[in-house]
Amino acid sequence: MIPPNYSDICKPVNDLFSKDYPFGALKLEVKTTTSNGVTFTVNGAQDIKSGAIISELKSKYTDKVNGLTFTESWNTANLVTGQVEIANKFARGLKLELSGSSALSSTKRALRSKVDYQQDNLFARVNVDALSPSVTADVTISREGALVGAELAYDLNSGAVTRTNSTIGYSGPDYQVTLQGNNSLNLFQLAFYQRVTKSVEAGARAIYDYKNPEGGVSAELGTKYILDKDAYVKTKVDNAGRLGLSFTQVLRPGVKLSLAGLFDTTRLQENAHKMGAALTFEA
């Protein structure tokens, strides 16, 4: 089997703790697909505290016959981006990507190229930022459930390595255990995820900052319970006393509503809590 790319190694546990929790914002997403395969997505989010609104319009066209994908977007920060992908055209498992962005109200620019290569038991990527300039590379190797991954970033101007991360883990049929060493092995994360039953998921993670030993270990527990085919609830709690609750309901095919709250149980009488909602339309 092809392993996940490096940034997705811990995706099951990361989704458990971050997905469906729109804390502090009101979010709206509308996604439609035309008859010729063009997908339009409109995202909008309003910060409940400040009232600031951020939105984005994205279009995506996929030519499956030729393995070509073109994506463009424009957001309220006046940032325009474009991306072209070619997959499995020159070799099986090889994907080439070229992307660029430009801020219409400033001189901010970006031009990046990426090469992905995936085969059984291997996923490797190289990302080059031409304007920085910098190079980021990562690789994931798997064997019978065991996973080993590494990531490295190199700044061409200074000639220095700016980031090194590594991960080891094991994925079973219904569980995953990972240990990550980030920031040049100064920040460690141990994570566990399990699908307990068809309707129950559970996970835990602990983080230790080697450069800040006085902070101790921060720990977090999370669960997801599927009520029926159209609804589920999620909860999470950390050792600082923050409790997160989320409820997601499919109102009808293509329409999904998520309601969430983050509560500081050590300051229940204070205005230290965050609420949020997200509504998604897809057609």
PyMOL commands that set and color helices and strands:
alter all, ss='L'
color gray80, all
select helices_A, chain A and resi 6-8+11-18+213-215
alter helices_A, ss='H'
color red, helices_A
select strands_A, chain A and resi 25-33+38-47+53-63+68-75+79-87+94-103+109-119+122-129+134-143+146-155+160-171+175-182+187-195+200-209+217-228+231-238+242-252+255-264+274-282
alter strands_A, ss='S'
color yellow, strands_A
deselect
rebuild
show_as cartoon
